Amino acid sequence: MGRPKVGSNSTGHPAWLDARVPVNFWQDRDNRKAYLRWLGEMLGYESLDDWYRVSAKDFSRHRGSGLLFHLYG
């Protein structure tokens, strides 16, 4: 069976798509990186310059408000 991928839950889909992420989920750097990679794919980003367009609304629409709250309170 193997170990779940970083940022995923026991079913294999990204944990941030669940109603709630596990306690301390966003404190794990690998989970933050996995989310940002996923978000970039969802937004169609192809280069680092694309990230200059990201907004808080993008995070909210893609289940990442908890990450922003963790980082910026």
Phi and psi restraints in degrees (range 20) as a CNS / XPLOR table:
assign (resid 1 and name C) (resid 2 and name N)
       (resid 2 and name CA) (resid 2 and name C) 1.0 86.1 20.0 2
assign (resid 2 and name N) (resid 2 and name CA)
       (resid 2 and name C) (resid 3 and name N) 1.0 172.9 20.0 2
assign (resid 2 and name C) (resid 3 and name N)
       (resid 3 and name CA) (resid 3 and name C) 1.0 -85.6 20.0 2
assign (resid 3 and name N) (resid 3 and name CA)
       (resid 3 and name C) (resid 4 and name N) 1.0 141.0 20.0 2
assign (resid 3 and name C) (resid 4 and name N)
       (resid 4 and name CA) (resid 4 and name C) 1.0 -62.4 20.0 2
assign (resid 4 and name N) (resid 4 and name CA)
       (resid 4 and name C) (resid 5 and name N) 1.0 150.7 20.0 2
assign (resid 4 and name C) (resid 5 and name N)
       (resid 5 and name CA) (resid 5 and name C) 1.0 -63.5 20.0 2
assign (resid 5 and name N) (resid 5 and name CA)
       (resid 5 and name C) (resid 6 and name N) 1.0 154.9 20.0 2
assign (resid 5 and name C) (resid 6 and name N)
       (resid 6 and name CA) (resid 6 and name C) 1.0 -55.9 20.0 2
assign (resid 6 and name N) (resid 6 and name CA)
       (resid 6 and name C) (resid 7 and name N) 1.0 135.7 20.0 2
assign (resid 6 and name C) (resid 7 and name N)
       (resid 7 and name CA) (resid 7 and name C) 1.0 81.1 20.0 2
assign (resid 7 and name N) (resid 7 and name CA)
       (resid 7 and name C) (resid 8 and name N) 1.0 -0.8 20.0 2
assign (resid 7 and name C) (resid 8 and name N)
       (resid 8 and name CA) (resid 8 and name C) 1.0 -104.7 20.0 2
assign (resid 8 and name N) (resid 8 and name CA)
       (resid 8 and name C) (resid 9 and name N) 1.0 160.7 20.0 2
assign (resid 8 and name C) (resid 9 and name N)
       (resid 9 and name CA) (resid 9 and name C) 1.0 -96.2 20.0 2
assign (resid 9 and name N) (resid 9 and name CA)
       (resid 9 and name C) (resid 10 and name N) 1.0 -170.7 20.0 2
assign (resid 9 and name C) (resid 10 and name N)
       (resid 10 and name CA) (resid 10 and name C) 1.0 -66.3 20.0 2
assign (resid 10 and name N) (resid 10 and name CA)
       (resid 10 and name C) (resid 11 and name N) 1.0 -20.3 20.0 2
assign (resid 10 and name C) (resid 11 and name N)
       (resid 11 and name CA) (resid 11 and name C) 1.0 -87.7 20.0 2
assign (resid 11 and name N) (resid 11 and name CA)
       (resid 11 and name C) (resid 12 and name N) 1.0 -7.8 20.0 2
assign (resid 11 and name C) (resid 12 and name N)
       (resid 12 and name CA) (resid 12 and name C) 1.0 96.4 20.0 2
assign (resid 12 and name N) (resid 12 and name CA)
       (resid 12 and name C) (resid 13 and name N) 1.0 -9.2 20.0 2
assign (resid 12 and name C) (resid 13 and name N)
       (resid 13 and name CA) (resid 13 and name C) 1.0 -90.9 20.0 2
assign (resid 13 and name N) (resid 13 and name CA)
       (resid 13 and name C) (resid 14 and name N) 1.0 160.6 20.0 2
assign (resid 13 and name C) (resid 14 and name N)
       (resid 14 and name CA) (resid 14 and name C) 1.0 -56.8 20.0 2
assign (resid 14 and name N) (resid 14 and name CA)
       (resid 14 and name C) (resid 15 and name N) 1.0 131.9 20.0 2
assign (resid 14 and name C) (resid 15 and name N)
       (resid 15 and name CA) (resid 15 and name C) 1.0 -61.4 20.0 2
assign (resid 15 and name N) (resid 15 and name CA)
       (resid 15 and name C) (resid 16 and name N) 1.0 -29.0 20.0 2
assign (resid 15 and name C) (resid 16 and name N)
       (resid 16 and name CA) (resid 16 and name C) 1.0 -70.5 20.0 2
assign (resid 16 and name N) (resid 16 and name CA)
       (resid 16 and name C) (resid 17 and name N) 1.0 -9.8 20.0 2
assign (resid 16 and name C) (resid 17 and name N)
       (resid 17 and name CA) (resid 17 and name C) 1.0 -86.0 20.0 2
assign (resid 17 and name N) (resid 17 and name CA)
       (resid 17 and name C) (resid 18 and name N) 1.0 -10.0 20.0 2
assign (resid 17 and name C) (resid 18 and name N)
       (resid 18 and name CA) (resid 18 and name C) 1.0 -74.0 20.0 2
assign (resid 18 and name N) (resid 18 and name CA)
       (resid 18 and name C) (resid 19 and name N) 1.0 165.9 20.0 2
assign (resid 18 and name C) (resid 19 and name N)
       (resid 19 and name CA) (resid 19 and name C) 1.0 -58.7 20.0 2
assign (resid 19 and name N) (resid 19 and name CA)
       (resid 19 and name C) (resid 20 and name N) 1.0 -37.2 20.0 2
assign (resid 19 and name C) (resid 20 and name N)
       (resid 20 and name CA) (resid 20 and name C) 1.0 -141.0 20.0 2
assign (resid 20 and name N) (resid 20 and name CA)
       (resid 20 and name C) (resid 21 and name N) 1.0 145.4 20.0 2
assign (resid 20 and name C) (resid 21 and name N)
       (resid 21 and name CA) (resid 21 and name C) 1.0 -89.3 20.0 2
assign (resid 21 and name N) (resid 21 and name CA)
       (resid 21 and name C) (resid 22 and name N) 1.0 158.0 20.0 2
assign (resid 21 and name C) (resid 22 and name N)
       (resid 22 and name CA) (resid 22 and name C) 1.0 -60.5 20.0 2
assign (resid 22 and name N) (resid 22 and name CA)
       (resid 22 and name C) (resid 23 and name N) 1.0 155.6 20.0 2
assign (resid 22 and name C) (resid 23 and name N)
       (resid 23 and name CA) (resid 23 and name C) 1.0 -54.6 20.0 2
assign (resid 23 and name N) (resid 23 and name CA)
       (resid 23 and name C) (resid 24 and name N) 1.0 137.4 20.0 2
assign (resid 23 and name C) (resid 24 and name N)
       (resid 24 and name CA) (resid 24 and name C) 1.0 65.9 20.0 2
assign (resid 24 and name N) (resid 24 and name CA)
       (resid 24 and name C) (resid 25 and name N) 1.0 14.1 20.0 2
assign (resid 24 and name C) (resid 25 and name N)
       (resid 25 and name CA) (resid 25 and name C) 1.0 -56.6 20.0 2
assign (resid 25 and name N) (resid 25 and name CA)
       (resid 25 and name C) (resid 26 and name N) 1.0 -47.1 20.0 2
assign (resid 25 and name C) (resid 26 and name N)
       (resid 26 and name CA) (resid 26 and name C) 1.0 -76.4 20.0 2
assign (resid 26 and name N) (resid 26 and name CA)
       (resid 26 and name C) (resid 27 and name N) 1.0 -9.6 20.0 2
assign (resid 26 and name C) (resid 27 and name N)
       (resid 27 and name CA) (resid 27 and name C) 1.0 -74.4 20.0 2
assign (resid 27 and name N) (resid 27 and name CA)
       (resid 27 and name C) (resid 28 and name N) 1.0 -19.6 20.0 2
assign (resid 27 and name C) (resid 28 and name N)
       (resid 28 and name CA) (resid 28 and name C) 1.0 -82.1 20.0 2
assign (resid 28 and name N) (resid 28 and name CA)
       (resid 28 and name C) (resid 29 and name N) 1.0 116.8 20.0 2
assign (resid 28 and name C) (resid 29 and name N)
       (resid 29 and name CA) (resid 29 and name C) 1.0 -56.7 20.0 2
assign (resid 29 and name N) (resid 29 and name CA)
       (resid 29 and name C) (resid 30 and name N) 1.0 -38.6 20.0 2
assign (resid 29 and name C) (resid 30 and name N)
       (resid 30 and name CA) (resid 30 and name C) 1.0 -64.3 20.0 2
assign (resid 30 and name N) (resid 30 and name CA)
       (resid 30 and name C) (resid 31 and name N) 1.0 -35.5 20.0 2
assign (resid 30 and name C) (resid 31 and name N)
       (resid 31 and name CA) (resid 31 and name C) 1.0 -67.4 20.0 2
assign (resid 31 and name N) (resid 31 and name CA)
       (resid 31 and name C) (resid 32 and name N) 1.0 -40.2 20.0 2
assign (resid 31 and name C) (resid 32 and name N)
       (resid 32 and name CA) (resid 32 and name C) 1.0 -63.5 20.0 2
assign (resid 32 and name N) (resid 32 and name CA)
       (resid 32 and name C) (resid 33 and name N) 1.0 -43.2 20.0 2
assign (resid 32 and name C) (resid 33 and name N)
       (resid 33 and name CA) (resid 33 and name C) 1.0 -64.4 20.0 2
assign (resid 33 and name N) (resid 33 and name CA)
       (resid 33 and name C) (resid 34 and name N) 1.0 -42.1 20.0 2
assign (resid 33 and name C) (resid 34 and name N)
       (resid 34 and name CA) (resid 34 and name C) 1.0 -62.2 20.0 2
assign (resid 34 and name N) (resid 34 and name CA)
       (resid 34 and name C) (resid 35 and name N) 1.0 -42.0 20.0 2
assign (resid 34 and name C) (resid 35 and name N)
       (resid 35 and name CA) (resid 35 and name C) 1.0 -63.0 20.0 2
assign (resid 35 and name N) (resid 35 and name CA)
       (resid 35 and name C) (resid 36 and name N) 1.0 -46.0 20.0 2
assign (resid 35 and name C) (resid 36 and name N)
       (resid 36 and name CA) (resid 36 and name C) 1.0 -65.4 20.0 2
assign (resid 36 and name N) (resid 36 and name CA)
       (resid 36 and name C) (resid 37 and name N) 1.0 -36.6 20.0 2
assign (resid 36 and name C) (resid 37 and name N)
       (resid 37 and name CA) (resid 37 and name C) 1.0 -61.8 20.0 2
assign (resid 37 and name N) (resid 37 and name CA)
       (resid 37 and name C) (resid 38 and name N) 1.0 -47.0 20.0 2
assign (resid 37 and name C) (resid 38 and name N)
       (resid 38 and name CA) (resid 38 and name C) 1.0 -61.6 20.0 2
assign (resid 38 and name N) (resid 38 and name CA)
       (resid 38 and name C) (resid 39 and name N) 1.0 -45.7 20.0 2
assign (resid 38 and name C) (resid 39 and name N)
       (resid 39 and name CA) (resid 39 and name C) 1.0 -59.8 20.0 2
assign (resid 39 and name N) (resid 39 and name CA)
       (resid 39 and name C) (resid 40 and name N) 1.0 -44.0 20.0 2
assign (resid 39 and name C) (resid 40 and name N)
       (resid 40 and name CA) (resid 40 and name C) 1.0 -57.7 20.0 2
assign (resid 40 and name N) (resid 40 and name CA)
       (resid 40 and name C) (resid 41 and name N) 1.0 -40.6 20.0 2
assign (resid 40 and name C) (resid 41 and name N)
       (resid 41 and name CA) (resid 41 and name C) 1.0 -65.1 20.0 2
assign (resid 41 and name N) (resid 41 and name CA)
       (resid 41 and name C) (resid 42 and name N) 1.0 -44.1 20.0 2
assign (resid 41 and name C) (resid 42 and name N)
       (resid 42 and name CA) (resid 42 and name C) 1.0 -62.6 20.0 2
assign (resid 42 and name N) (resid 42 and name CA)
       (resid 42 and name C) (resid 43 and name N) 1.0 -33.9 20.0 2
assign (resid 42 and name C) (resid 43 and name N)
       (resid 43 and name CA) (resid 43 and name C) 1.0 -88.8 20.0 2
assign (resid 43 and name N) (resid 43 and name CA)
       (resid 43 and name C) (resid 44 and name N) 1.0 -4.5 20.0 2
assign (resid 43 and name C) (resid 44 and name N)
       (resid 44 and name CA) (resid 44 and name C) 1.0 75.9 20.0 2
assign (resid 44 and name N) (resid 44 and name CA)
       (resid 44 and name C) (resid 45 and name N) 1.0 22.9 20.0 2
assign (resid 44 and name C) (resid 45 and name N)
       (resid 45 and name CA) (resid 45 and name C) 1.0 -72.0 20.0 2
assign (resid 45 and name N) (resid 45 and name CA)
       (resid 45 and name C) (resid 46 and name N) 1.0 137.4 20.0 2
assign (resid 45 and name C) (resid 46 and name N)
       (resid 46 and name CA) (resid 46 and name C) 1.0 -120.5 20.0 2
assign (resid 46 and name N) (resid 46 and name CA)
       (resid 46 and name C) (resid 47 and name N) 1.0 -15.9 20.0 2
assign (resid 46 and name C) (resid 47 and name N)
       (resid 47 and name CA) (resid 47 and name C) 1.0 -140.1 20.0 2
assign (resid 47 and name N) (resid 47 and name CA)
       (resid 47 and name C) (resid 48 and name N) 1.0 165.1 20.0 2
assign (resid 47 and name C) (resid 48 and name N)
       (resid 48 and name CA) (resid 48 and name C) 1.0 -62.1 20.0 2
assign (resid 48 and name N) (resid 48 and name CA)
       (resid 48 and name C) (resid 49 and name N) 1.0 -31.6 20.0 2
assign (resid 48 and name C) (resid 49 and name N)
       (resid 49 and name CA) (resid 49 and name C) 1.0 -62.4 20.0 2
assign (resid 49 and name N) (resid 49 and name CA)
       (resid 49 and name C) (resid 50 and name N) 1.0 -27.3 20.0 2
assign (resid 49 and name C) (resid 50 and name N)
       (resid 50 and name CA) (resid 50 and name C) 1.0 -60.0 20.0 2
assign (resid 50 and name N) (resid 50 and name CA)
       (resid 50 and name C) (resid 51 and name N) 1.0 -28.8 20.0 2
assign (resid 50 and name C) (resid 51 and name N)
       (resid 51 and name CA) (resid 51 and name C) 1.0 -67.1 20.0 2
assign (resid 51 and name N) (resid 51 and name CA)
       (resid 51 and name C) (resid 52 and name N) 1.0 -14.9 20.0 2
assign (resid 51 and name C) (resid 52 and name N)
       (resid 52 and name CA) (resid 52 and name C) 1.0 -67.3 20.0 2
assign (resid 52 and name N) (resid 52 and name CA)
       (resid 52 and name C) (resid 53 and name N) 1.0 -16.3 20.0 2
assign (resid 52 and name C) (resid 53 and name N)
       (resid 53 and name CA) (resid 53 and name C) 1.0 -93.0 20.0 2
assign (resid 53 and name N) (resid 53 and name CA)
       (resid 53 and name C) (resid 54 and name N) 1.0 -9.0 20.0 2
assign (resid 53 and name C) (resid 54 and name N)
       (resid 54 and name CA) (resid 54 and name C) 1.0 -66.2 20.0 2
assign (resid 54 and name N) (resid 54 and name CA)
       (resid 54 and name C) (resid 55 and name N) 1.0 145.1 20.0 2
assign (resid 54 and name C) (resid 55 and name N)
       (resid 55 and name CA) (resid 55 and name C) 1.0 -130.1 20.0 2
assign (resid 55 and name N) (resid 55 and name CA)
       (resid 55 and name C) (resid 56 and name N) 1.0 165.9 20.0 2
assign (resid 55 and name C) (resid 56 and name N)
       (resid 56 and name CA) (resid 56 and name C) 1.0 -59.6 20.0 2
assign (resid 56 and name N) (resid 56 and name CA)
       (resid 56 and name C) (resid 57 and name N) 1.0 -33.8 20.0 2
assign (resid 56 and name C) (resid 57 and name N)
       (resid 57 and name CA) (resid 57 and name C) 1.0 -64.0 20.0 2
assign (resid 57 and name N) (resid 57 and name CA)
       (resid 57 and name C) (resid 58 and name N) 1.0 -36.1 20.0 2
assign (resid 57 and name C) (resid 58 and name N)
       (resid 58 and name CA) (resid 58 and name C) 1.0 -61.6 20.0 2
assign (resid 58 and name N) (resid 58 and name CA)
       (resid 58 and name C) (resid 59 and name N) 1.0 -42.8 20.0 2
assign (resid 58 and name C) (resid 59 and name N)
       (resid 59 and name CA) (resid 59 and name C) 1.0 -63.6 20.0 2
assign (resid 59 and name N) (resid 59 and name CA)
       (resid 59 and name C) (resid 60 and name N) 1.0 -44.5 20.0 2
assign (resid 59 and name C) (resid 60 and name N)
       (resid 60 and name CA) (resid 60 and name C) 1.0 -62.4 20.0 2
assign (resid 60 and name N) (resid 60 and name CA)
       (resid 60 and name C) (resid 61 and name N) 1.0 -45.4 20.0 2
assign (resid 60 and name C) (resid 61 and name N)
       (resid 61 and name CA) (resid 61 and name C) 1.0 -65.3 20.0 2
assign (resid 61 and name N) (resid 61 and name CA)
       (resid 61 and name C) (resid 62 and name N) 1.0 -22.6 20.0 2
assign (resid 61 and name C) (resid 62 and name N)
       (resid 62 and name CA) (resid 62 and name C) 1.0 -115.9 20.0 2
assign (resid 62 and name N) (resid 62 and name CA)
       (resid 62 and name C) (resid 63 and name N) 1.0 32.0 20.0 2
assign (resid 62 and name C) (resid 63 and name N)
       (resid 63 and name CA) (resid 63 and name C) 1.0 63.4 20.0 2
assign (resid 63 and name N) (resid 63 and name CA)
       (resid 63 and name C) (resid 64 and name N) 1.0 30.1 20.0 2
assign (resid 63 and name C) (resid 64 and name N)
       (resid 64 and name CA) (resid 64 and name C) 1.0 -112.7 20.0 2
assign (resid 64 and name N) (resid 64 and name CA)
       (resid 64 and name C) (resid 65 and name N) 1.0 14.7 20.0 2
assign (resid 64 and name C) (resid 65 and name N)
       (resid 65 and name CA) (resid 65 and name C) 1.0 -60.5 20.0 2
assign (resid 65 and name N) (resid 65 and name CA)
       (resid 65 and name C) (resid 66 and name N) 1.0 -35.6 20.0 2
assign (resid 65 and name C) (resid 66 and name N)
       (resid 66 and name CA) (resid 66 and name C) 1.0 -62.5 20.0 2
assign (resid 66 and name N) (resid 66 and name CA)
       (resid 66 and name C) (resid 67 and name N) 1.0 -35.6 20.0 2
assign (resid 66 and name C) (resid 67 and name N)
       (resid 67 and name CA) (resid 67 and name C) 1.0 -64.3 20.0 2
assign (resid 67 and name N) (resid 67 and name CA)
       (resid 67 and name C) (resid 68 and name N) 1.0 -46.9 20.0 2
assign (resid 67 and name C) (resid 68 and name N)
       (resid 68 and name CA) (resid 68 and name C) 1.0 -61.4 20.0 2
assign (resid 68 and name N) (resid 68 and name CA)
       (resid 68 and name C) (resid 69 and name N) 1.0 -41.0 20.0 2
assign (resid 68 and name C) (resid 69 and name N)
       (resid 69 and name CA) (resid 69 and name C) 1.0 -64.2 20.0 2
assign (resid 69 and name N) (resid 69 and name CA)
       (resid 69 and name C) (resid 70 and name N) 1.0 -41.1 20.0 2
assign (resid 69 and name C) (resid 70 and name N)
       (resid 70 and name CA) (resid 70 and name C) 1.0 -60.5 20.0 2
assign (resid 70 and name N) (resid 70 and name CA)
       (resid 70 and name C) (resid 71 and name N) 1.0 -42.3 20.0 2
assign (resid 70 and name C) (resid 71 and name N)
       (resid 71 and name CA) (resid 71 and name C) 1.0 -79.1 20.0 2
assign (resid 71 and name N) (resid 71 and name CA)
       (resid 71 and name C) (resid 72 and name N) 1.0 -38.2 20.0 2
assign (resid 71 and name C) (resid 72 and name N)
       (resid 72 and name CA) (resid 72 and name C) 1.0 -120.9 20.0 2
assign (resid 72 and name N) (resid 72 and name CA)
       (resid 72 and name C) (resid 73 and name N) 1.0 -3.3 20.0 2
